[in-house]
Amino acid sequence: MTPLPQPTVQQAIEVLADRDEFKVIVQFVREERERFFADLRQCVETNEVMKIAGSIATLDELLTLLSAE
């Protein structure tokens, strides 16, 4: 029996993009990104800034991936 091909991440996102549940997840990621920006404004140590900047960059990449284009 030949296995069915697995969809790519981009194909899966395109299928899910119109679902309300998917939109809730994307909105949550956006809100977390904004929360990290708020945390960034309160940082006093370089290590804190670097850690939060890394988290923001990760969420930016995730939002880019989740944007079906």
PDB file of N, CA, C and O in Angstrom, chain B, residues numbered from 101:
ATOM      1  N   MET B 101       0.846  -1.177   0.000  1.00  0.00           N
ATOM      2  CA  MET B 101       0.000   0.000   0.000  1.00  0.00           C
ATOM      3  C   MET B 101       0.892   1.241   0.000  1.00  0.00           C
ATOM      4  O   MET B 101       1.789   1.363   0.834  1.00  0.00           O
ATOM      5  N   THR B 102       0.652   2.134  -0.906  1.00  0.00           N
ATOM      6  CA  THR B 102       1.432   3.362  -1.024  1.00  0.00           C
ATOM      7  C   THR B 102       0.938   4.388  -0.012  1.00  0.00           C
ATOM      8  O   THR B 102      -0.256   4.685   0.032  1.00  0.00           O
ATOM      9  N   PRO B 103       1.845   4.935   0.807  1.00  0.00           N
ATOM     10  CA  PRO B 103       1.417   5.945   1.780  1.00  0.00           C
ATOM     11  C   PRO B 103       0.991   7.231   1.066  1.00  0.00           C
ATOM     12  O   PRO B 103       1.538   7.596   0.025  1.00  0.00           O
ATOM     13  N   LEU B 104       0.014   7.895   1.646  1.00  0.00           N
ATOM     14  CA  LEU B 104      -0.440   9.173   1.094  1.00  0.00           C
ATOM     15  C   LEU B 104       0.609  10.236   1.377  1.00  0.00           C
ATOM     16  O   LEU B 104       1.217  10.236   2.447  1.00  0.00           O
ATOM     17  N   PRO B 105       0.826  11.136   0.435  1.00  0.00           N
ATOM     18  CA  PRO B 105       1.811  12.202   0.684  1.00  0.00           C
ATOM     19  C   PRO B 105       1.320  13.149   1.776  1.00  0.00           C
ATOM     20  O   PRO B 105       0.141  13.498   1.838  1.00  0.00           O
ATOM     21  N   GLN B 106       2.244  13.550   2.622  1.00  0.00           N
ATOM     22  CA  GLN B 106       1.910  14.487   3.697  1.00  0.00           C
ATOM     23  C   GLN B 106       1.865  15.903   3.133  1.00  0.00           C
ATOM     24  O   GLN B 106       2.697  16.268   2.302  1.00  0.00           O
ATOM     25  N   PRO B 107       0.898  16.703   3.580  1.00  0.00           N
ATOM     26  CA  PRO B 107       0.868  18.094   3.104  1.00  0.00           C
ATOM     27  C   PRO B 107       2.052  18.868   3.684  1.00  0.00           C
ATOM     28  O   PRO B 107       2.575  18.520   4.743  1.00  0.00           O
ATOM     29  N   THR B 108       2.457  19.899   2.993  1.00  0.00           N
ATOM     30  CA  THR B 108       3.498  20.780   3.519  1.00  0.00           C
ATOM     31  C   THR B 108       2.877  21.689   4.578  1.00  0.00           C
ATOM     32  O   THR B 108       1.655  21.786   4.694  1.00  0.00           O
ATOM     33  N   VAL B 109       3.718  22.337   5.329  1.00  0.00           N
ATOM     34  CA  VAL B 109       3.218  23.285   6.333  1.00  0.00           C
ATOM     35  C   VAL B 109       2.412  24.374   5.640  1.00  0.00           C
ATOM     36  O   VAL B 109       1.333  24.741   6.104  1.00  0.00           O
ATOM     37  N   GLN B 110       2.930  24.891   4.533  1.00  0.00           N
ATOM     38  CA  GLN B 110       2.229  25.956   3.818  1.00  0.00           C
ATOM     39  C   GLN B 110       0.859  25.482   3.314  1.00  0.00           C
ATOM     40  O   GLN B 110      -0.115  26.232   3.377  1.00  0.00           O
ATOM     41  N   GLN B 111       0.782  24.266   2.825  1.00  0.00           N
ATOM     42  CA  GLN B 111      -0.501  23.731   2.373  1.00  0.00           C
ATOM     43  C   GLN B 111      -1.473  23.605   3.542  1.00  0.00           C
ATOM     44  O   GLN B 111      -2.653  23.925   3.404  1.00  0.00           O
ATOM     45  N   ALA B 112      -0.993  23.148   4.673  1.00  0.00           N
ATOM     46  CA  ALA B 112      -1.849  23.009   5.853  1.00  0.00           C
ATOM     47  C   ALA B 112      -2.355  24.376   6.319  1.00  0.00           C
ATOM     48  O   ALA B 112      -3.519  24.516   6.693  1.00  0.00           O
ATOM     49  N   ILE B 113      -1.483  25.374   6.295  1.00  0.00           N
ATOM     50  CA  ILE B 113      -1.884  26.727   6.697  1.00  0.00           C
ATOM     51  C   ILE B 113      -2.957  27.265   5.759  1.00  0.00           C
ATOM     52  O   ILE B 113      -3.927  27.876   6.207  1.00  0.00           O
ATOM     53  N   GLU B 114      -2.785  27.040   4.463  1.00  0.00           N
ATOM     54  CA  GLU B 114      -3.772  27.514   3.487  1.00  0.00           C
ATOM     55  C   GLU B 114      -5.134  26.882   3.736  1.00  0.00           C
ATOM     56  O   GLU B 114      -6.162  27.540   3.575  1.00  0.00           O
ATOM     57  N   VAL B 115      -5.150  25.624   4.122  1.00  0.00           N
ATOM     58  CA  VAL B 115      -6.408  24.930   4.396  1.00  0.00           C
ATOM     59  C   VAL B 115      -7.054  25.466   5.675  1.00  0.00           C
ATOM     60  O   VAL B 115      -8.273  25.620   5.744  1.00  0.00           O
ATOM     61  N   LEU B 116      -6.231  25.749   6.682  1.00  0.00           N
ATOM     62  CA  LEU B 116      -6.748  26.154   7.995  1.00  0.00           C
ATOM     63  C   LEU B 116      -7.001  27.653   8.134  1.00  0.00           C
ATOM     64  O   LEU B 116      -7.699  28.071   9.059  1.00  0.00           O
ATOM     65  N   ALA B 117      -6.456  28.462   7.245  1.00  0.00           N
ATOM     66  CA  ALA B 117      -6.456  29.919   7.396  1.00  0.00           C
ATOM     67  C   ALA B 117      -7.834  30.529   7.619  1.00  0.00           C
ATOM     68  O   ALA B 117      -7.934  31.543   8.311  1.00  0.00           O
ATOM     69  N   ASP B 118      -8.880  29.965   7.074  1.00  0.00           N
ATOM     70  CA  ASP B 118     -10.216  30.548   7.215  1.00  0.00           C
ATOM     71  C   ASP B 118     -10.973  30.055   8.442  1.00  0.00           C
ATOM     72  O   ASP B 118     -12.086  30.511   8.704  1.00  0.00           O
ATOM     73  N   ARG B 119     -10.398  29.150   9.178  1.00  0.00           N
ATOM     74  CA  ARG B 119     -11.074  28.607  10.371  1.00  0.00           C
ATOM     75  C   ARG B 119     -10.929  29.571  11.539  1.00  0.00           C
ATOM     76  O   ARG B 119      -9.871  30.168  11.735  1.00  0.00           O
ATOM     77  N   ASP B 120     -11.988  29.719  12.306  1.00  0.00           N
ATOM     78  CA  ASP B 120     -11.969  30.613  13.457  1.00  0.00           C
ATOM     79  C   ASP B 120     -10.910  30.206  14.476  1.00  0.00           C
ATOM     80  O   ASP B 120     -10.262  31.062  15.079  1.00  0.00           O
ATOM     81  N   GLU B 121     -10.736  28.914  14.665  1.00  0.00           N
ATOM     82  CA  GLU B 121      -9.750  28.430  15.636  1.00  0.00           C
ATOM     83  C   GLU B 121      -8.339  28.850  15.239  1.00  0.00           C
ATOM     84  O   GLU B 121      -7.535  29.226  16.093  1.00  0.00           O
ATOM     85  N   PHE B 122      -8.042  28.785  13.951  1.00  0.00           N
ATOM     86  CA  PHE B 122      -6.736  29.197  13.451  1.00  0.00           C
ATOM     87  C   PHE B 122      -6.534  30.697  13.676  1.00  0.00           C
ATOM     88  O   PHE B 122      -5.456  31.135  14.076  1.00  0.00           O
ATOM     89  N   LYS B 123      -7.583  31.474  13.413  1.00  0.00           N
ATOM     90  CA  LYS B 123      -7.506  32.923  13.613  1.00  0.00           C
ATOM     91  C   LYS B 123      -7.259  33.268  15.071  1.00  0.00           C
ATOM     92  O   LYS B 123      -6.546  34.226  15.369  1.00  0.00           O
ATOM     93  N   VAL B 124      -7.844  32.493  15.990  1.00  0.00           N
ATOM     94  CA  VAL B 124      -7.616  32.709  17.424  1.00  0.00           C
ATOM     95  C   VAL B 124      -6.148  32.469  17.761  1.00  0.00           C
ATOM     96  O   VAL B 124      -5.555  33.224  18.531  1.00  0.00           O
ATOM     97  N   ILE B 125      -5.571  31.440  17.199  1.00  0.00           N
ATOM     98  CA  ILE B 125      -4.159  31.135  17.453  1.00  0.00           C
ATOM     99  C   ILE B 125      -3.262  32.252  16.926  1.00  0.00           C
ATOM    100  O   ILE B 125      -2.344  32.687  17.621  1.00  0.00           O
ATOM    101  N   VAL B 126      -3.515  32.715  15.720  1.00  0.00           N
ATOM    102  CA  VAL B 126      -2.711  33.792  15.142  1.00  0.00           C
ATOM    103  C   VAL B 126      -2.849  35.057  15.978  1.00  0.00           C
ATOM    104  O   VAL B 126      -1.858  35.747  16.218  1.00  0.00           O
ATOM    105  N   GLN B 127      -4.048  35.370  16.421  1.00  0.00           N
ATOM    106  CA  GLN B 127      -4.261  36.554  17.257  1.00  0.00           C
ATOM    107  C   GLN B 127      -3.510  36.421  18.580  1.00  0.00           C
ATOM    108  O   GLN B 127      -2.936  37.397  19.065  1.00  0.00           O
ATOM    109  N   PHE B 128      -3.508  35.235  19.164  1.00  0.00           N
ATOM    110  CA  PHE B 128      -2.775  35.004  20.407  1.00  0.00           C
ATOM    111  C   PHE B 128      -1.281  35.268  20.209  1.00  0.00           C
ATOM    112  O   PHE B 128      -0.644  35.898  21.054  1.00  0.00           O
ATOM    113  N   VAL B 129      -0.728  34.792  19.106  1.00  0.00           N
ATOM    114  CA  VAL B 129       0.692  35.013  18.828  1.00  0.00           C
ATOM    115  C   VAL B 129       0.966  36.507  18.678  1.00  0.00           C
ATOM    116  O   VAL B 129       1.976  37.003  19.177  1.00  0.00           O
ATOM    117  N   ARG B 130       0.078  37.224  17.997  1.00  0.00           N
ATOM    118  CA  ARG B 130       0.235  38.685  17.856  1.00  0.00           C
ATOM    119  C   ARG B 130       0.211  39.381  19.213  1.00  0.00           C
ATOM    120  O   ARG B 130       1.020  40.270  19.479  1.00  0.00           O
ATOM    121  N   GLU B 131      -0.715  38.973  20.062  1.00  0.00           N
ATOM    122  CA  GLU B 131      -0.827  39.588  21.393  1.00  0.00           C
ATOM    123  C   GLU B 131       0.406  39.289  22.250  1.00  0.00           C
ATOM    124  O   GLU B 131       0.880  40.155  22.986  1.00  0.00           O
ATOM    125  N   GLU B 132       0.918  38.071  22.151  1.00  0.00           N
ATOM    126  CA  GLU B 132       2.139  37.723  22.891  1.00  0.00           C
ATOM    127  C   GLU B 132       3.307  38.570  22.410  1.00  0.00           C
ATOM    128  O   GLU B 132       4.124  39.017  23.215  1.00  0.00           O
ATOM    129  N   ARG B 133       3.393  38.794  21.104  1.00  0.00           N
ATOM    130  CA  ARG B 133       4.451  39.641  20.543  1.00  0.00           C
ATOM    131  C   ARG B 133       4.361  41.052  21.113  1.00  0.00           C
ATOM    132  O   ARG B 133       5.376  41.634  21.498  1.00  0.00           O
ATOM    133  N   GLU B 134       3.164  41.597  21.168  1.00  0.00           N
ATOM    134  CA  GLU B 134       2.974  42.937  21.730  1.00  0.00           C
ATOM    135  C   GLU B 134       3.320  42.969  23.222  1.00  0.00           C
ATOM    136  O   GLU B 134       3.866  43.957  23.713  1.00  0.00           O
ATOM    137  N   ARG B 135       3.006  41.899  23.933  1.00  0.00           N
ATOM    138  CA  ARG B 135       3.339  41.832  25.353  1.00  0.00           C
ATOM    139  C   ARG B 135       4.854  41.851  25.541  1.00  0.00           C
ATOM    140  O   ARG B 135       5.364  42.494  26.458  1.00  0.00           O
ATOM    141  N   PHE B 136       5.565  41.146  24.671  1.00  0.00           N
ATOM    142  CA  PHE B 136       7.028  41.162  24.745  1.00  0.00           C
ATOM    143  C   PHE B 136       7.575  42.562  24.480  1.00  0.00           C
ATOM    144  O   PHE B 136       8.553  42.967  25.108  1.00  0.00           O
ATOM    145  N   PHE B 137       6.960  43.310  23.556  1.00  0.00           N
ATOM    146  CA  PHE B 137       7.393  44.691  23.328  1.00  0.00           C
ATOM    147  C   PHE B 137       7.202  45.527  24.595  1.00  0.00           C
ATOM    148  O   PHE B 137       8.056  46.344  24.938  1.00  0.00           O
ATOM    149  N   ALA B 138       6.092  45.323  25.279  1.00  0.00           N
ATOM    150  CA  ALA B 138       5.861  46.040  26.541  1.00  0.00           C
ATOM    151  C   ALA B 138       6.914  45.658  27.573  1.00  0.00           C
ATOM    152  O   ALA B 138       7.421  46.515  28.297  1.00  0.00           O
ATOM    153  N   ASP B 139       7.244  44.371  27.641  1.00  0.00           N
ATOM    154  CA  ASP B 139       8.285  43.918  28.565  1.00  0.00           C
ATOM    155  C   ASP B 139       9.642  44.513  28.201  1.00  0.00           C
ATOM    156  O   ASP B 139      10.446  44.823  29.081  1.00  0.00           O
ATOM    157  N   LEU B 140       9.892  44.670  26.921  1.00  0.00           N
ATOM    158  CA  LEU B 140      11.161  45.204  26.447  1.00  0.00           C
ATOM    159  C   LEU B 140      11.387  46.625  26.961  1.00  0.00           C
ATOM    160  O   LEU B 140      12.511  47.005  27.290  1.00  0.00           O
ATOM    161  N   ARG B 141      10.332  47.388  27.025  1.00  0.00           N
ATOM    162  CA  ARG B 141      10.436  48.780  27.493  1.00  0.00           C
ATOM    163  C   ARG B 141      10.860  48.870  28.961  1.00  0.00           C
ATOM    164  O   ARG B 141      11.355  49.905  29.407  1.00  0.00           O
ATOM    165  N   GLN B 142      10.665  47.790  29.700  1.00  0.00           N
ATOM    166  CA  GLN B 142      10.976  47.803  31.124  1.00  0.00           C
ATOM    167  C   GLN B 142      12.302  47.121  31.454  1.00  0.00           C
ATOM    168  O   GLN B 142      12.659  47.018  32.628  1.00  0.00           O
ATOM    169  N   CYS B 143      13.021  46.664  30.467  1.00  0.00           N
ATOM    170  CA  CYS B 143      14.289  45.963  30.694  1.00  0.00           C
ATOM    171  C   CYS B 143      15.367  46.939  31.164  1.00  0.00           C
ATOM    172  O   CYS B 143      15.439  48.085  30.721  1.00  0.00           O
ATOM    173  N   VAL B 144      16.191  46.445  32.066  1.00  0.00           N
ATOM    174  CA  VAL B 144      17.318  47.246  32.527  1.00  0.00           C
ATOM    175  C   VAL B 144      18.650  46.572  32.229  1.00  0.00           C
ATOM    176  O   VAL B 144      19.680  47.244  32.174  1.00  0.00           O
ATOM    177  N   GLU B 145      18.648  45.271  32.039  1.00  0.00           N
ATOM    178  CA  GLU B 145      19.878  44.536  31.778  1.00  0.00           C
ATOM    179  C   GLU B 145      19.946  44.094  30.318  1.00  0.00           C
ATOM    180  O   GLU B 145      18.931  43.785  29.692  1.00  0.00           O
ATOM    181  N   THR B 146      21.157  44.072  29.801  1.00  0.00           N
ATOM    182  CA  THR B 146      21.388  43.679  28.412  1.00  0.00           C
ATOM    183  C   THR B 146      20.891  42.269  28.138  1.00  0.00           C
ATOM    184  O   THR B 146      20.305  42.010  27.087  1.00  0.00           O
ATOM    185  N   ASN B 147      21.119  41.358  29.071  1.00  0.00           N
ATOM    186  CA  ASN B 147      20.673  39.972  28.866  1.00  0.00           C
ATOM    187  C   ASN B 147      19.160  39.880  28.742  1.00  0.00           C
ATOM    188  O   ASN B 147      18.642  39.082  27.961  1.00  0.00           O
ATOM    189  N   GLU B 148      18.451  40.702  29.518  1.00  0.00           N
ATOM    190  CA  GLU B 148      16.988  40.717  29.408  1.00  0.00           C
ATOM    191  C   GLU B 148      16.555  41.204  28.030  1.00  0.00           C
ATOM    192  O   GLU B 148      15.658  40.631  27.412  1.00  0.00           O
ATOM    193  N   VAL B 149      17.197  42.260  27.559  1.00  0.00           N
ATOM    194  CA  VAL B 149      16.872  42.817  26.244  1.00  0.00           C
ATOM    195  C   VAL B 149      17.107  41.764  25.162  1.00  0.00           C
ATOM    196  O   VAL B 149      16.269  41.575  24.281  1.00  0.00           O
ATOM    197  N   MET B 150      18.253  41.077  25.233  1.00  0.00           N
ATOM    198  CA  MET B 150      18.575  40.068  24.229  1.00  0.00           C
ATOM    199  C   MET B 150      17.570  38.915  24.252  1.00  0.00           C
ATOM    200  O   MET B 150      17.155  38.429  23.199  1.00  0.00           O
ATOM    201  N   LYS B 151      17.187  38.485  25.434  1.00  0.00           N
ATOM    202  CA  LYS B 151      16.233  37.376  25.551  1.00  0.00           C
ATOM    203  C   LYS B 151      14.875  37.762  24.959  1.00  0.00           C
ATOM    204  O   LYS B 151      14.281  36.999  24.199  1.00  0.00           O
ATOM    205  N   ILE B 152      14.400  38.938  25.312  1.00  0.00           N
ATOM    206  CA  ILE B 152      13.090  39.381  24.820  1.00  0.00           C
ATOM    207  C   ILE B 152      13.139  39.665  23.322  1.00  0.00           C
ATOM    208  O   ILE B 152      12.190  39.356  22.601  1.00  0.00           O
ATOM    209  N   ALA B 153      14.241  40.253  22.850  1.00  0.00           N
ATOM    210  CA  ALA B 153      14.380  40.501  21.411  1.00  0.00           C
ATOM    211  C   ALA B 153      14.360  39.182  20.641  1.00  0.00           C
ATOM    212  O   ALA B 153      13.796  39.107  19.550  1.00  0.00           O
ATOM    213  N   GLY B 154      14.968  38.158  21.201  1.00  0.00           N
ATOM    214  CA  GLY B 154      14.930  36.837  20.567  1.00  0.00           C
ATOM    215  C   GLY B 154      13.527  36.268  20.511  1.00  0.00           C
ATOM    216  O   GLY B 154      13.128  35.655  19.520  1.00  0.00           O
ATOM    217  N   SER B 155      12.781  36.478  21.589  1.00  0.00           N
ATOM    218  CA  SER B 155      11.388  36.002  21.617  1.00  0.00           C
ATOM    219  C   SER B 155      10.542  36.736  20.583  1.00  0.00           C
ATOM    220  O   SER B 155       9.713  36.130  19.904  1.00  0.00           O
ATOM    221  N   ILE B 156      10.757  38.040  20.470  1.00  0.00           N
ATOM    222  CA  ILE B 156      10.015  38.831  19.479  1.00  0.00           C
ATOM    223  C   ILE B 156      10.355  38.355  18.071  1.00  0.00           C
ATOM    224  O   ILE B 156       9.468  38.198  17.232  1.00  0.00           O
ATOM    225  N   ALA B 157      11.645  38.124  17.814  1.00  0.00           N
ATOM    226  CA  ALA B 157      12.067  37.654  16.490  1.00  0.00           C
ATOM    227  C   ALA B 157      11.441  36.297  16.166  1.00  0.00           C
ATOM    228  O   ALA B 157      11.029  36.053  15.031  1.00  0.00           O
ATOM    229  N   THR B 158      11.373  35.419  17.162  1.00  0.00           N
ATOM    230  CA  THR B 158      10.765  34.100  16.957  1.00  0.00           C
ATOM    231  C   THR B 158       9.284  34.238  16.618  1.00  0.00           C
ATOM    232  O   THR B 158       8.785  33.573  15.710  1.00  0.00           O
ATOM    233  N   LEU B 159       8.588  35.098  17.346  1.00  0.00           N
ATOM    234  CA  LEU B 159       7.162  35.291  17.074  1.00  0.00           C
ATOM    235  C   LEU B 159       6.949  35.946  15.711  1.00  0.00           C
ATOM    236  O   LEU B 159       5.978  35.635  15.021  1.00  0.00           O
ATOM    237  N   ASP B 160       7.848  36.849  15.318  1.00  0.00           N
ATOM    238  CA  ASP B 160       7.765  37.445  13.976  1.00  0.00           C
ATOM    239  C   ASP B 160       7.877  36.369  12.899  1.00  0.00           C
ATOM    240  O   ASP B 160       7.114  36.359  11.933  1.00  0.00           O
ATOM    241  N   GLU B 161       8.838  35.464  13.079  1.00  0.00           N
ATOM    242  CA  GLU B 161       9.005  34.373  12.117  1.00  0.00           C
ATOM    243  C   GLU B 161       7.765  33.480  12.075  1.00  0.00           C
ATOM    244  O   GLU B 161       7.335  33.054  11.003  1.00  0.00           O
ATOM    245  N   LEU B 162       7.206  33.206  13.226  1.00  0.00           N
ATOM    246  CA  LEU B 162       6.003  32.373  13.296  1.00  0.00           C
ATOM    247  C   LEU B 162       4.837  33.061  12.599  1.00  0.00           C
ATOM    248  O   LEU B 162       4.098  32.423  11.849  1.00  0.00           O
ATOM    249  N   LEU B 163       4.666  34.360  12.841  1.00  0.00           N
ATOM    250  CA  LEU B 163       3.584  35.093  12.179  1.00  0.00           C
ATOM    251  C   LEU B 163       3.784  35.113  10.662  1.00  0.00           C
ATOM    252  O   LEU B 163       2.818  35.016   9.905  1.00  0.00           O
ATOM    253  N   THR B 164       5.016  35.238  10.227  1.00  0.00           N
ATOM    254  CA  THR B 164       5.305  35.194   8.787  1.00  0.00           C
ATOM    255  C   THR B 164       4.909  33.842   8.213  1.00  0.00           C
ATOM    256  O   THR B 164       4.284  33.762   7.155  1.00  0.00           O
ATOM    257  N   LEU B 165       5.279  32.786   8.920  1.00  0.00           N
ATOM    258  CA  LEU B 165       4.940  31.446   8.467  1.00  0.00           C
ATOM    259  C   LEU B 165       3.428  31.223   8.431  1.00  0.00           C
ATOM    260  O   LEU B 165       2.914  30.588   7.510  1.00  0.00           O
ATOM    261  N   LEU B 166       2.719  31.746   9.432  1.00  0.00           N
ATOM    262  CA  LEU B 166       1.276  31.512   9.539  1.00  0.00           C
ATOM    263  C   LEU B 166       0.462  32.383   8.584  1.00  0.00           C
ATOM    264  O   LEU B 166      -0.744  32.182   8.440  1.00  0.00           O
ATOM    265  N   SER B 167       1.105  33.341   7.938  1.00  0.00           N
ATOM    266  CA  SER B 167       0.421  34.175   6.966  1.00  0.00           C
ATOM    267  C   SER B 167       0.429  33.452   5.633  1.00  0.00           C
ATOM    268  O   SER B 167       1.452  33.403   4.950  1.00  0.00           O
ATOM    269  N   ALA B 168      -0.696  32.899   5.269  1.00  0.00           N
ATOM    270  CA  ALA B 168      -0.801  32.133   4.018  1.00  0.00           C
ATOM    271  C   ALA B 168      -0.683  33.075   2.833  1.00  0.00           C
ATOM    272  O   ALA B 168      -1.587  33.863   2.555  1.00  0.00           O
ATOM    273  N   GLU B 169       0.431  32.985   2.148  1.00  0.00           N
ATOM    274  CA  GLU B 169       0.658  33.862   0.983  1.00  0.00           C
ATOM    275  C   GLU B 169       1.303  33.077  -0.106  1.00  0.00           C
ATOM    276  O   GLU B 169       1.582  33.618  -1.176  1.00  0.00           O
TER     277      GLU B 169
END
